[in-house]
């Protein structure tokens, strides 16, 4: 079954990593549907019913984004807050996320050393609130793909290897 990739990058045109990931995902439209939050909603006024209907069509969803201040970009937090509603995603009658497989594909500006103890905080801990949200809604968290150091313009060989790992992860 096809996988839905919800991309939340505020300026994809200047991205190296997320743009590379999207280009590769788009080469296999029979496997991945790429849905860009900023492209579809530049003012971030989501059509909640359309977004919920879109999510309902897929059993596997990947949220792809660059880390912003040790968390998701604002647009993704807003998206989850508004789309994952009571009675739809959780609570009485809220079972539309239950059983879905949800993963994260994240790029960081800083290098890997910033996310290792004792100096840094592991990426899984920084994104724990998002992971817990999906689990609270009954989804299965399938994993976290990452590329560290995006702001340092990784070599093409690193991007290629990382992109292959992304596709293999999901």
MODELLER restraints for C-alpha pairs under 7 A, 6 or more apart:
rsr = mdl.restraints
at = mdl.atoms
rsr.add(forms.Gaussian(group=physical.xy_distance, feature=features.Distance(at['CA:2:A'], at['CA:30:A']), mean=6.48, stdev=0.5))
rsr.add(forms.Gaussian(group=physical.xy_distance, feature=features.Distance(at['CA:2:A'], at['CA:31:A']), mean=4.57, stdev=0.5))
rsr.add(forms.Gaussian(group=physical.xy_distance, feature=features.Distance(at['CA:2:A'], at['CA:32:A']), mean=5.46, stdev=0.5))
rsr.add(forms.Gaussian(group=physical.xy_distance, feature=features.Distance(at['CA:2:A'], at['CA:33:A']), mean=7.00, stdev=0.5))
rsr.add(forms.Gaussian(group=physical.xy_distance, feature=features.Distance(at['CA:2:A'], at['CA:58:A']), mean=6.88, stdev=0.5))
rsr.add(forms.Gaussian(group=physical.xy_distance, feature=features.Distance(at['CA:3:A'], at['CA:31:A']), mean=6.08, stdev=0.5))
rsr.add(forms.Gaussian(group=physical.xy_distance, feature=features.Distance(at['CA:3:A'], at['CA:32:A']), mean=4.84, stdev=0.5))
rsr.add(forms.Gaussian(group=physical.xy_distance, feature=features.Distance(at['CA:3:A'], at['CA:33:A']), mean=6.16, stdev=0.5))
rsr.add(forms.Gaussian(group=physical.xy_distance, feature=features.Distance(at['CA:3:A'], at['CA:58:A']), mean=6.26, stdev=0.5))
rsr.add(forms.Gaussian(group=physical.xy_distance, feature=features.Distance(at['CA:3:A'], at['CA:60:A']), mean=5.08, stdev=0.5))
rsr.add(forms.Gaussian(group=physical.xy_distance, feature=features.Distance(at['CA:3:A'], at['CA:61:A']), mean=5.74, stdev=0.5))
rsr.add(forms.Gaussian(group=physical.xy_distance, feature=features.Distance(at['CA:4:A'], at['CA:32:A']), mean=5.91, stdev=0.5))
rsr.add(forms.Gaussian(group=physical.xy_distance, feature=features.Distance(at['CA:4:A'], at['CA:33:A']), mean=4.90, stdev=0.5))
rsr.add(forms.Gaussian(group=physical.xy_distance, feature=features.Distance(at['CA:4:A'], at['CA:34:A']), mean=6.15, stdev=0.5))
rsr.add(forms.Gaussian(group=physical.xy_distance, feature=features.Distance(at['CA:4:A'], at['CA:58:A']), mean=6.35, stdev=0.5))
rsr.add(forms.Gaussian(group=physical.xy_distance, feature=features.Distance(at['CA:4:A'], at['CA:60:A']), mean=6.40, stdev=0.5))
rsr.add(forms.Gaussian(group=physical.xy_distance, feature=features.Distance(at['CA:4:A'], at['CA:61:A']), mean=4.75, stdev=0.5))
rsr.add(forms.Gaussian(group=physical.xy_distance, feature=features.Distance(at['CA:4:A'], at['CA:62:A']), mean=6.21, stdev=0.5))
rsr.add(forms.Gaussian(group=physical.xy_distance, feature=features.Distance(at['CA:5:A'], at['CA:32:A']), mean=6.78, stdev=0.5))
rsr.add(forms.Gaussian(group=physical.xy_distance, feature=features.Distance(at['CA:5:A'], at['CA:33:A']), mean=5.98, stdev=0.5))
rsr.add(forms.Gaussian(group=physical.xy_distance, feature=features.Distance(at['CA:5:A'], at['CA:34:A']), mean=4.81, stdev=0.5))
rsr.add(forms.Gaussian(group=physical.xy_distance, feature=features.Distance(at['CA:5:A'], at['CA:35:A']), mean=5.95, stdev=0.5))
rsr.add(forms.Gaussian(group=physical.xy_distance, feature=features.Distance(at['CA:5:A'], at['CA:61:A']), mean=5.80, stdev=0.5))
rsr.add(forms.Gaussian(group=physical.xy_distance, feature=features.Distance(at['CA:5:A'], at['CA:62:A']), mean=4.65, stdev=0.5))
rsr.add(forms.Gaussian(group=physical.xy_distance, feature=features.Distance(at['CA:5:A'], at['CA:63:A']), mean=5.83, stdev=0.5))
rsr.add(forms.Gaussian(group=physical.xy_distance, feature=features.Distance(at['CA:5:A'], at['CA:64:A']), mean=6.72, stdev=0.5))
rsr.add(forms.Gaussian(group=physical.xy_distance, feature=features.Distance(at['CA:6:A'], at['CA:34:A']), mean=6.20, stdev=0.5))
rsr.add(forms.Gaussian(group=physical.xy_distance, feature=features.Distance(at['CA:6:A'], at['CA:35:A']), mean=4.86, stdev=0.5))
rsr.add(forms.Gaussian(group=physical.xy_distance, feature=features.Distance(at['CA:6:A'], at['CA:36:A']), mean=5.86, stdev=0.5))
rsr.add(forms.Gaussian(group=physical.xy_distance, feature=features.Distance(at['CA:6:A'], at['CA:37:A']), mean=6.90, stdev=0.5))
rsr.add(forms.Gaussian(group=physical.xy_distance, feature=features.Distance(at['CA:6:A'], at['CA:62:A']), mean=6.15, stdev=0.5))
rsr.add(forms.Gaussian(group=physical.xy_distance, feature=features.Distance(at['CA:6:A'], at['CA:63:A']), mean=4.88, stdev=0.5))
rsr.add(forms.Gaussian(group=physical.xy_distance, feature=features.Distance(at['CA:6:A'], at['CA:64:A']), mean=6.03, stdev=0.5))
rsr.add(forms.Gaussian(group=physical.xy_distance, feature=features.Distance(at['CA:7:A'], at['CA:35:A']), mean=6.01, stdev=0.5))
rsr.add(forms.Gaussian(group=physical.xy_distance, feature=features.Distance(at['CA:7:A'], at['CA:36:A']), mean=4.65, stdev=0.5))
rsr.add(forms.Gaussian(group=physical.xy_distance, feature=features.Distance(at['CA:7:A'], at['CA:37:A']), mean=6.06, stdev=0.5))
rsr.add(forms.Gaussian(group=physical.xy_distance, feature=features.Distance(at['CA:7:A'], at['CA:63:A']), mean=6.06, stdev=0.5))
rsr.add(forms.Gaussian(group=physical.xy_distance, feature=features.Distance(at['CA:7:A'], at['CA:64:A']), mean=4.73, stdev=0.5))
rsr.add(forms.Gaussian(group=physical.xy_distance, feature=features.Distance(at['CA:7:A'], at['CA:65:A']), mean=5.91, stdev=0.5))
rsr.add(forms.Gaussian(group=physical.xy_distance, feature=features.Distance(at['CA:8:A'], at['CA:36:A']), mean=6.18, stdev=0.5))
rsr.add(forms.Gaussian(group=physical.xy_distance, feature=features.Distance(at['CA:8:A'], at['CA:37:A']), mean=5.43, stdev=0.5))
rsr.add(forms.Gaussian(group=physical.xy_distance, feature=features.Distance(at['CA:8:A'], at['CA:38:A']), mean=6.47, stdev=0.5))
rsr.add(forms.Gaussian(group=physical.xy_distance, feature=features.Distance(at['CA:8:A'], at['CA:64:A']), mean=6.28, stdev=0.5))
rsr.add(forms.Gaussian(group=physical.xy_distance, feature=features.Distance(at['CA:8:A'], at['CA:65:A']), mean=5.03, stdev=0.5))
rsr.add(forms.Gaussian(group=physical.xy_distance, feature=features.Distance(at['CA:8:A'], at['CA:75:A']), mean=6.76, stdev=0.5))
rsr.add(forms.Gaussian(group=physical.xy_distance, feature=features.Distance(at['CA:8:A'], at['CA:76:A']), mean=6.14, stdev=0.5))
rsr.add(forms.Gaussian(group=physical.xy_distance, feature=features.Distance(at['CA:9:A'], at['CA:38:A']), mean=6.88, stdev=0.5))
rsr.add(forms.Gaussian(group=physical.xy_distance, feature=features.Distance(at['CA:9:A'], at['CA:65:A']), mean=5.62, stdev=0.5))
rsr.add(forms.Gaussian(group=physical.xy_distance, feature=features.Distance(at['CA:9:A'], at['CA:66:A']), mean=6.48, stdev=0.5))
rsr.add(forms.Gaussian(group=physical.xy_distance, feature=features.Distance(at['CA:10:A'], at['CA:38:A']), mean=6.24, stdev=0.5))
rsr.add(forms.Gaussian(group=physical.xy_distance, feature=features.Distance(at['CA:12:A'], at['CA:18:A']), mean=6.97, stdev=0.5))
rsr.add(forms.Gaussian(group=physical.xy_distance, feature=features.Distance(at['CA:12:A'], at['CA:19:A']), mean=6.09, stdev=0.5))
rsr.add(forms.Gaussian(group=physical.xy_distance, feature=features.Distance(at['CA:17:A'], at['CA:150:A']), mean=6.46, stdev=0.5))
rsr.add(forms.Gaussian(group=physical.xy_distance, feature=features.Distance(at['CA:17:A'], at['CA:159:A']), mean=6.99, stdev=0.5))
rsr.add(forms.Gaussian(group=physical.xy_distance, feature=features.Distance(at['CA:21:A'], at['CA:163:A']), mean=5.99, stdev=0.5))
rsr.add(forms.Gaussian(group=physical.xy_distance, feature=features.Distance(at['CA:25:A'], at['CA:32:A']), mean=6.06, stdev=0.5))
rsr.add(forms.Gaussian(group=physical.xy_distance, feature=features.Distance(at['CA:26:A'], at['CA:32:A']), mean=6.97, stdev=0.5))
rsr.add(forms.Gaussian(group=physical.xy_distance, feature=features.Distance(at['CA:44:A'], at['CA:75:A']), mean=6.84, stdev=0.5))
rsr.add(forms.Gaussian(group=physical.xy_distance, feature=features.Distance(at['CA:48:A'], at['CA:83:A']), mean=5.49, stdev=0.5))
rsr.add(forms.Gaussian(group=physical.xy_distance, feature=features.Distance(at['CA:51:A'], at['CA:83:A']), mean=6.80, stdev=0.5))
rsr.add(forms.Gaussian(group=physical.xy_distance, feature=features.Distance(at['CA:52:A'], at['CA:83:A']), mean=6.39, stdev=0.5))
rsr.add(forms.Gaussian(group=physical.xy_distance, feature=features.Distance(at['CA:56:A'], at['CA:96:A']), mean=6.48, stdev=0.5))
rsr.add(forms.Gaussian(group=physical.xy_distance, feature=features.Distance(at['CA:59:A'], at['CA:100:A']), mean=4.93, stdev=0.5))
rsr.add(forms.Gaussian(group=physical.xy_distance, feature=features.Distance(at['CA:59:A'], at['CA:101:A']), mean=6.20, stdev=0.5))
rsr.add(forms.Gaussian(group=physical.xy_distance, feature=features.Distance(at['CA:60:A'], at['CA:100:A']), mean=5.76, stdev=0.5))
rsr.add(forms.Gaussian(group=physical.xy_distance, feature=features.Distance(at['CA:60:A'], at['CA:101:A']), mean=4.61, stdev=0.5))
rsr.add(forms.Gaussian(group=physical.xy_distance, feature=features.Distance(at['CA:60:A'], at['CA:102:A']), mean=5.82, stdev=0.5))
rsr.add(forms.Gaussian(group=physical.xy_distance, feature=features.Distance(at['CA:61:A'], at['CA:101:A']), mean=6.23, stdev=0.5))
rsr.add(forms.Gaussian(group=physical.xy_distance, feature=features.Distance(at['CA:61:A'], at['CA:102:A']), mean=4.84, stdev=0.5))
rsr.add(forms.Gaussian(group=physical.xy_distance, feature=features.Distance(at['CA:61:A'], at['CA:103:A']), mean=6.45, stdev=0.5))
rsr.add(forms.Gaussian(group=physical.xy_distance, feature=features.Distance(at['CA:62:A'], at['CA:102:A']), mean=5.64, stdev=0.5))
rsr.add(forms.Gaussian(group=physical.xy_distance, feature=features.Distance(at['CA:62:A'], at['CA:103:A']), mean=4.71, stdev=0.5))
rsr.add(forms.Gaussian(group=physical.xy_distance, feature=features.Distance(at['CA:62:A'], at['CA:104:A']), mean=5.44, stdev=0.5))
rsr.add(forms.Gaussian(group=physical.xy_distance, feature=features.Distance(at['CA:62:A'], at['CA:105:A']), mean=6.85, stdev=0.5))
rsr.add(forms.Gaussian(group=physical.xy_distance, feature=features.Distance(at['CA:63:A'], at['CA:103:A']), mean=6.35, stdev=0.5))
rsr.add(forms.Gaussian(group=physical.xy_distance, feature=features.Distance(at['CA:63:A'], at['CA:104:A']), mean=4.91, stdev=0.5))
rsr.add(forms.Gaussian(group=physical.xy_distance, feature=features.Distance(at['CA:63:A'], at['CA:105:A']), mean=6.17, stdev=0.5))
rsr.add(forms.Gaussian(group=physical.xy_distance, feature=features.Distance(at['CA:64:A'], at['CA:104:A']), mean=5.88, stdev=0.5))
rsr.add(forms.Gaussian(group=physical.xy_distance, feature=features.Distance(at['CA:64:A'], at['CA:105:A']), mean=4.55, stdev=0.5))
rsr.add(forms.Gaussian(group=physical.xy_distance, feature=features.Distance(at['CA:64:A'], at['CA:106:A']), mean=5.81, stdev=0.5))
rsr.add(forms.Gaussian(group=physical.xy_distance, feature=features.Distance(at['CA:65:A'], at['CA:105:A']), mean=6.51, stdev=0.5))
rsr.add(forms.Gaussian(group=physical.xy_distance, feature=features.Distance(at['CA:65:A'], at['CA:106:A']), mean=5.21, stdev=0.5))
rsr.add(forms.Gaussian(group=physical.xy_distance, feature=features.Distance(at['CA:65:A'], at['CA:107:A']), mean=6.54, stdev=0.5))
rsr.add(forms.Gaussian(group=physical.xy_distance, feature=features.Distance(at['CA:66:A'], at['CA:106:A']), mean=5.42, stdev=0.5))
rsr.add(forms.Gaussian(group=physical.xy_distance, feature=features.Distance(at['CA:66:A'], at['CA:107:A']), mean=4.59, stdev=0.5))
rsr.add(forms.Gaussian(group=physical.xy_distance, feature=features.Distance(at['CA:66:A'], at['CA:108:A']), mean=5.81, stdev=0.5))
rsr.add(forms.Gaussian(group=physical.xy_distance, feature=features.Distance(at['CA:67:A'], at['CA:73:A']), mean=6.61, stdev=0.5))
rsr.add(forms.Gaussian(group=physical.xy_distance, feature=features.Distance(at['CA:67:A'], at['CA:106:A']), mean=6.41, stdev=0.5))
rsr.add(forms.Gaussian(group=physical.xy_distance, feature=features.Distance(at['CA:67:A'], at['CA:107:A']), mean=6.04, stdev=0.5))
rsr.add(forms.Gaussian(group=physical.xy_distance, feature=features.Distance(at['CA:67:A'], at['CA:108:A']), mean=5.22, stdev=0.5))
rsr.add(forms.Gaussian(group=physical.xy_distance, feature=features.Distance(at['CA:70:A'], at['CA:126:A']), mean=6.02, stdev=0.5))
rsr.add(forms.Gaussian(group=physical.xy_distance, feature=features.Distance(at['CA:71:A'], at['CA:126:A']), mean=6.28, stdev=0.5))
rsr.add(forms.Gaussian(group=physical.xy_distance, feature=features.Distance(at['CA:71:A'], at['CA:127:A']), mean=6.18, stdev=0.5))
rsr.add(forms.Gaussian(group=physical.xy_distance, feature=features.Distance(at['CA:86:A'], at['CA:94:A']), mean=6.18, stdev=0.5))
rsr.add(forms.Gaussian(group=physical.xy_distance, feature=features.Distance(at['CA:87:A'], at['CA:93:A']), mean=4.97, stdev=0.5))
rsr.add(forms.Gaussian(group=physical.xy_distance, feature=features.Distance(at['CA:87:A'], at['CA:94:A']), mean=3.96, stdev=0.5))
rsr.add(forms.Gaussian(group=physical.xy_distance, feature=features.Distance(at['CA:88:A'], at['CA:94:A']), mean=3.89, stdev=0.5))
rsr.add(forms.Gaussian(group=physical.xy_distance, feature=features.Distance(at['CA:88:A'], at['CA:95:A']), mean=6.10, stdev=0.5))
rsr.add(forms.Gaussian(group=physical.xy_distance, feature=features.Distance(at['CA:88:A'], at['CA:96:A']), mean=5.75, stdev=0.5))
rsr.add(forms.Gaussian(group=physical.xy_distance, feature=features.Distance(at['CA:89:A'], at['CA:95:A']), mean=5.45, stdev=0.5))
rsr.add(forms.Gaussian(group=physical.xy_distance, feature=features.Distance(at['CA:89:A'], at['CA:96:A']), mean=5.30, stdev=0.5))
rsr.add(forms.Gaussian(group=physical.xy_distance, feature=features.Distance(at['CA:89:A'], at['CA:97:A']), mean=5.44, stdev=0.5))
rsr.add(forms.Gaussian(group=physical.xy_distance, feature=features.Distance(at['CA:89:A'], at['CA:137:A']), mean=5.69, stdev=0.5))
rsr.add(forms.Gaussian(group=physical.xy_distance, feature=features.Distance(at['CA:90:A'], at['CA:137:A']), mean=5.20, stdev=0.5))
rsr.add(forms.Gaussian(group=physical.xy_distance, feature=features.Distance(at['CA:97:A'], at['CA:137:A']), mean=5.90, stdev=0.5))
rsr.add(forms.Gaussian(group=physical.xy_distance, feature=features.Distance(at['CA:97:A'], at['CA:138:A']), mean=6.24, stdev=0.5))
rsr.add(forms.Gaussian(group=physical.xy_distance, feature=features.Distance(at['CA:97:A'], at['CA:139:A']), mean=5.72, stdev=0.5))
rsr.add(forms.Gaussian(group=physical.xy_distance, feature=features.Distance(at['CA:98:A'], at['CA:137:A']), mean=5.94, stdev=0.5))
rsr.add(forms.Gaussian(group=physical.xy_distance, feature=features.Distance(at['CA:98:A'], at['CA:138:A']), mean=4.09, stdev=0.5))
rsr.add(forms.Gaussian(group=physical.xy_distance, feature=features.Distance(at['CA:98:A'], at['CA:139:A']), mean=4.87, stdev=0.5))
rsr.add(forms.Gaussian(group=physical.xy_distance, feature=features.Distance(at['CA:99:A'], at['CA:138:A']), mean=5.97, stdev=0.5))
rsr.add(forms.Gaussian(group=physical.xy_distance, feature=features.Distance(at['CA:99:A'], at['CA:139:A']), mean=4.90, stdev=0.5))
rsr.add(forms.Gaussian(group=physical.xy_distance, feature=features.Distance(at['CA:99:A'], at['CA:140:A']), mean=6.27, stdev=0.5))
rsr.add(forms.Gaussian(group=physical.xy_distance, feature=features.Distance(at['CA:100:A'], at['CA:139:A']), mean=4.89, stdev=0.5))
rsr.add(forms.Gaussian(group=physical.xy_distance, feature=features.Distance(at['CA:100:A'], at['CA:140:A']), mean=6.11, stdev=0.5))
rsr.add(forms.Gaussian(group=physical.xy_distance, feature=features.Distance(at['CA:101:A'], at['CA:139:A']), mean=5.85, stdev=0.5))
rsr.add(forms.Gaussian(group=physical.xy_distance, feature=features.Distance(at['CA:101:A'], at['CA:140:A']), mean=4.82, stdev=0.5))
rsr.add(forms.Gaussian(group=physical.xy_distance, feature=features.Distance(at['CA:101:A'], at['CA:141:A']), mean=5.97, stdev=0.5))
rsr.add(forms.Gaussian(group=physical.xy_distance, feature=features.Distance(at['CA:101:A'], at['CA:142:A']), mean=6.03, stdev=0.5))
rsr.add(forms.Gaussian(group=physical.xy_distance, feature=features.Distance(at['CA:102:A'], at['CA:139:A']), mean=6.62, stdev=0.5))
rsr.add(forms.Gaussian(group=physical.xy_distance, feature=features.Distance(at['CA:102:A'], at['CA:140:A']), mean=6.09, stdev=0.5))
rsr.add(forms.Gaussian(group=physical.xy_distance, feature=features.Distance(at['CA:102:A'], at['CA:141:A']), mean=5.02, stdev=0.5))
rsr.add(forms.Gaussian(group=physical.xy_distance, feature=features.Distance(at['CA:102:A'], at['CA:142:A']), mean=5.70, stdev=0.5))
rsr.add(forms.Gaussian(group=physical.xy_distance, feature=features.Distance(at['CA:103:A'], at['CA:141:A']), mean=5.75, stdev=0.5))
rsr.add(forms.Gaussian(group=physical.xy_distance, feature=features.Distance(at['CA:103:A'], at['CA:142:A']), mean=5.00, stdev=0.5))
rsr.add(forms.Gaussian(group=physical.xy_distance, feature=features.Distance(at['CA:103:A'], at['CA:143:A']), mean=5.06, stdev=0.5))
rsr.add(forms.Gaussian(group=physical.xy_distance, feature=features.Distance(at['CA:103:A'], at['CA:144:A']), mean=5.96, stdev=0.5))
rsr.add(forms.Gaussian(group=physical.xy_distance, feature=features.Distance(at['CA:104:A'], at['CA:143:A']), mean=6.41, stdev=0.5))
rsr.add(forms.Gaussian(group=physical.xy_distance, feature=features.Distance(at['CA:104:A'], at['CA:144:A']), mean=4.81, stdev=0.5))
rsr.add(forms.Gaussian(group=physical.xy_distance, feature=features.Distance(at['CA:104:A'], at['CA:145:A']), mean=6.15, stdev=0.5))
rsr.add(forms.Gaussian(group=physical.xy_distance, feature=features.Distance(at['CA:105:A'], at['CA:144:A']), mean=5.87, stdev=0.5))
rsr.add(forms.Gaussian(group=physical.xy_distance, feature=features.Distance(at['CA:105:A'], at['CA:145:A']), mean=4.60, stdev=0.5))
rsr.add(forms.Gaussian(group=physical.xy_distance, feature=features.Distance(at['CA:105:A'], at['CA:146:A']), mean=5.70, stdev=0.5))
rsr.add(forms.Gaussian(group=physical.xy_distance, feature=features.Distance(at['CA:106:A'], at['CA:145:A']), mean=6.20, stdev=0.5))
rsr.add(forms.Gaussian(group=physical.xy_distance, feature=features.Distance(at['CA:106:A'], at['CA:146:A']), mean=4.76, stdev=0.5))
rsr.add(forms.Gaussian(group=physical.xy_distance, feature=features.Distance(at['CA:106:A'], at['CA:147:A']), mean=6.54, stdev=0.5))
rsr.add(forms.Gaussian(group=physical.xy_distance, feature=features.Distance(at['CA:107:A'], at['CA:146:A']), mean=5.53, stdev=0.5))
rsr.add(forms.Gaussian(group=physical.xy_distance, feature=features.Distance(at['CA:107:A'], at['CA:147:A']), mean=4.78, stdev=0.5))
rsr.add(forms.Gaussian(group=physical.xy_distance, feature=features.Distance(at['CA:107:A'], at['CA:148:A']), mean=5.91, stdev=0.5))
rsr.add(forms.Gaussian(group=physical.xy_distance, feature=features.Distance(at['CA:107:A'], at['CA:150:A']), mean=6.38, stdev=0.5))
rsr.add(forms.Gaussian(group=physical.xy_distance, feature=features.Distance(at['CA:108:A'], at['CA:147:A']), mean=6.36, stdev=0.5))
rsr.add(forms.Gaussian(group=physical.xy_distance, feature=features.Distance(at['CA:108:A'], at['CA:148:A']), mean=4.91, stdev=0.5))
rsr.add(forms.Gaussian(group=physical.xy_distance, feature=features.Distance(at['CA:108:A'], at['CA:149:A']), mean=5.67, stdev=0.5))
rsr.add(forms.Gaussian(group=physical.xy_distance, feature=features.Distance(at['CA:108:A'], at['CA:150:A']), mean=5.80, stdev=0.5))
rsr.add(forms.Gaussian(group=physical.xy_distance, feature=features.Distance(at['CA:109:A'], at['CA:148:A']), mean=6.57, stdev=0.5))
rsr.add(forms.Gaussian(group=physical.xy_distance, feature=features.Distance(at['CA:109:A'], at['CA:149:A']), mean=4.79, stdev=0.5))
rsr.add(forms.Gaussian(group=physical.xy_distance, feature=features.Distance(at['CA:109:A'], at['CA:150:A']), mean=4.78, stdev=0.5))
rsr.add(forms.Gaussian(group=physical.xy_distance, feature=features.Distance(at['CA:109:A'], at['CA:151:A']), mean=4.66, stdev=0.5))
rsr.add(forms.Gaussian(group=physical.xy_distance, feature=features.Distance(at['CA:110:A'], at['CA:148:A']), mean=6.27, stdev=0.5))
rsr.add(forms.Gaussian(group=physical.xy_distance, feature=features.Distance(at['CA:110:A'], at['CA:149:A']), mean=4.63, stdev=0.5))
rsr.add(forms.Gaussian(group=physical.xy_distance, feature=features.Distance(at['CA:110:A'], at['CA:151:A']), mean=6.87, stdev=0.5))
rsr.add(forms.Gaussian(group=physical.xy_distance, feature=features.Distance(at['CA:111:A'], at['CA:148:A']), mean=5.10, stdev=0.5))
rsr.add(forms.Gaussian(group=physical.xy_distance, feature=features.Distance(at['CA:111:A'], at['CA:149:A']), mean=4.18, stdev=0.5))
rsr.add(forms.Gaussian(group=physical.xy_distance, feature=features.Distance(at['CA:112:A'], at['CA:148:A']), mean=5.34, stdev=0.5))
rsr.add(forms.Gaussian(group=physical.xy_distance, feature=features.Distance(at['CA:112:A'], at['CA:149:A']), mean=6.82, stdev=0.5))
rsr.add(forms.Gaussian(group=physical.xy_distance, feature=features.Distance(at['CA:113:A'], at['CA:120:A']), mean=7.00, stdev=0.5))
rsr.add(forms.Gaussian(group=physical.xy_distance, feature=features.Distance(at['CA:114:A'], at['CA:120:A']), mean=4.72, stdev=0.5))
rsr.add(forms.Gaussian(group=physical.xy_distance, feature=features.Distance(at['CA:115:A'], at['CA:121:A']), mean=4.77, stdev=0.5))
rsr.add(forms.Gaussian(group=physical.xy_distance, feature=features.Distance(at['CA:115:A'], at['CA:122:A']), mean=4.56, stdev=0.5))
rsr.add(forms.Gaussian(group=physical.xy_distance, feature=features.Distance(at['CA:115:A'], at['CA:123:A']), mean=6.01, stdev=0.5))
rsr.add(forms.Gaussian(group=physical.xy_distance, feature=features.Distance(at['CA:116:A'], at['CA:122:A']), mean=5.50, stdev=0.5))
rsr.add(forms.Gaussian(group=physical.xy_distance, feature=features.Distance(at['CA:131:A'], at['CA:141:A']), mean=6.73, stdev=0.5))
rsr.add(forms.Gaussian(group=physical.xy_distance, feature=features.Distance(at['CA:135:A'], at['CA:141:A']), mean=6.79, stdev=0.5))
rsr.add(forms.Gaussian(group=physical.xy_distance, feature=features.Distance(at['CA:145:A'], at['CA:166:A']), mean=6.09, stdev=0.5))
rsr.add(forms.Gaussian(group=physical.xy_distance, feature=features.Distance(at['CA:147:A'], at['CA:162:A']), mean=6.90, stdev=0.5))
